[in-house]
């Protein structure tokens, strides 16, 4: 069944409340999926040419600082470390590509959850309240966030199979629904250089959209192409460096609701996750239309804007 939430704060005065709001919103979806949960936070931006990577390891006592020291020695740069339970955020003075290649070669057991200059992803098995508390999500400050709580249907209950999925810098995807042609599409993407870390259909969708974006498509064009190439039923929410987007398939049998005020825009699988947002009684609330790409970006005008 699954539940997804997204929050985009147009008003910078609300940025200190991002973590508290997205955590509360995701907990409101707990009954839609108690197997695992995940949150993508867009906060603590790193100025270019720096970058950050969110990493995870199965050993809760993994020696992250030793790993950072070895990585930094080989890259000839200092690596800052912020440990969150069995996850850690590495902040680098340079780009992420060389660090990811080093990790794949020297420590393939370390999972790269996200990479870029803004995004951090935390996900784990267990209910949203447990995962949120474990990774201190409520304390996060930032511009936007996505969350997902999962009821596993097509793959195992593991951290690797949990959402959000990332497939490019500062990009992630959460999904409520099921794809029918993802095995065939996975092979199509492998022939085009994409690699996979799970058997989850949503990872296939994330890498499909990353491939389209890498070809030069705009966000709207990439999502619209998915309406032709992705068979199944779905509500997608995608996060990018400066905004997020929502798309439902042509049948639109998976629930979704959007709400917007001058200060924020939010989406959820059910309205109850929006009910606690500030000023929601004045929000414009609607059900997103099938096959329409809705997107918001920090780069449009003073603050944020929407495009549908």
Helices and strands as residue ranges (DSSP letters): E 3-9, G 12-17, H 18-27, G 30-32, E 36-42, E 51-56, H 64-75, E 80-84, E 87-92, H 97-106, E 111-116, E 119-125, H 128-134, G 137-139, E 144-150, E 165-168, E 171-179, H 182-190, H 201-214, H 219-229, E 232-240, E 243-248, E 257-260, E 264-268, G 271-273, G 280-282, E 284-286, E 294-297, E 305-307
